Amino acid sequence: MSENKNWKLQPGVNLAPEMVDEVAKIACALKSLSAYTTFVLEREDCPEDLRQIVEEGLDAMGRIFQW
């Protein structure tokens, strides 16, 4: 398992230990992008395709990590 104890994989997800940290970096980036997108959505000028891409990425990460 990864050295980073902050990331817990979903049951049944098998990733090589060295990959968990790399995938976790992507998850962090998506969470940050999600926060930014939420901010932009409040301003009502966020493109629909950006919102959809972010949501699809977060859904994918949710299938890998528990948060």
SELOVO-134201 format. One line per 10 residues: for each residue x negated, y negated, z of C-alpha. Coordinates in Angstrom, 1 decimal. Layout:
BEGIN
X/Y/Z | ...
***
This chain:
BEGIN
0.0/0.0/0.0 | -1.0/-3.6/-0.4 | -3.2/-5.4/2.1 | -0.6/-8.2/2.2 | 1.9/-7.0/4.8 | 4.4/-9.8/3.9 | 5.6/-7.8/0.9 | 7.8/-4.8/1.4 | 8.7/-2.7/-1.7 | 12.2/-1.5/-2.2
12.8/2.2/-1.4 | 11.8/4.3/-4.4 | 9.5/1.7/-5.9 | 6.0/3.1/-6.5 | 3.3/0.6/-7.5 | -0.4/1.1/-7.3 | -1.7/-0.8/-4.3 | -3.9/-3.1/-6.4 | -0.8/-4.0/-8.5 | 1.4/-5.0/-5.5
-0.5/-8.2/-4.8 | -0.5/-9.1/-8.5 | 3.3/-8.5/-8.9 | 3.8/-10.4/-5.6 | 2.1/-13.5/-7.1 | 4.6/-13.4/-9.9 | 7.4/-13.1/-7.4 | 6.1/-16.1/-5.5 | 6.0/-18.1/-8.8 | 9.5/-17.1/-9.6
10.7/-18.1/-6.2 | 9.0/-21.5/-6.6 | 10.6/-21.9/-10.0 | 13.9/-20.9/-8.6 | 13.6/-23.7/-5.9 | 12.7/-26.2/-8.6 | 15.5/-25.1/-10.9 | 18.0/-25.4/-8.0 | 16.7/-29.0/-7.5 | 17.2/-29.7/-11.2
20.6/-28.1/-11.3 | 21.7/-30.5/-8.5 | 20.8/-33.3/-11.0 | 23.0/-31.5/-13.6 | 20.4/-31.7/-16.4 | 18.9/-28.3/-16.2 | 19.0/-26.3/-19.5 | 21.2/-23.2/-19.2 | 18.4/-21.1/-20.8 | 16.0/-22.0/-18.0
18.5/-21.2/-15.3 | 19.2/-17.8/-17.0 | 15.5/-17.0/-17.3 | 14.9/-17.8/-13.7 | 17.8/-15.7/-12.5 | 16.8/-12.7/-14.6 | 13.3/-12.9/-13.2 | 14.5/-13.1/-9.6 | 16.9/-10.2/-10.2 | 13.9/-8.1/-11.6
11.8/-9.0/-8.5 | 14.7/-8.1/-6.3 | 14.6/-4.6/-7.7 | 10.9/-4.4/-6.7 | 10.7/-6.2/-3.4 | 12.9/-6.6/-0.4 | 13.4/-10.2/0.6
***
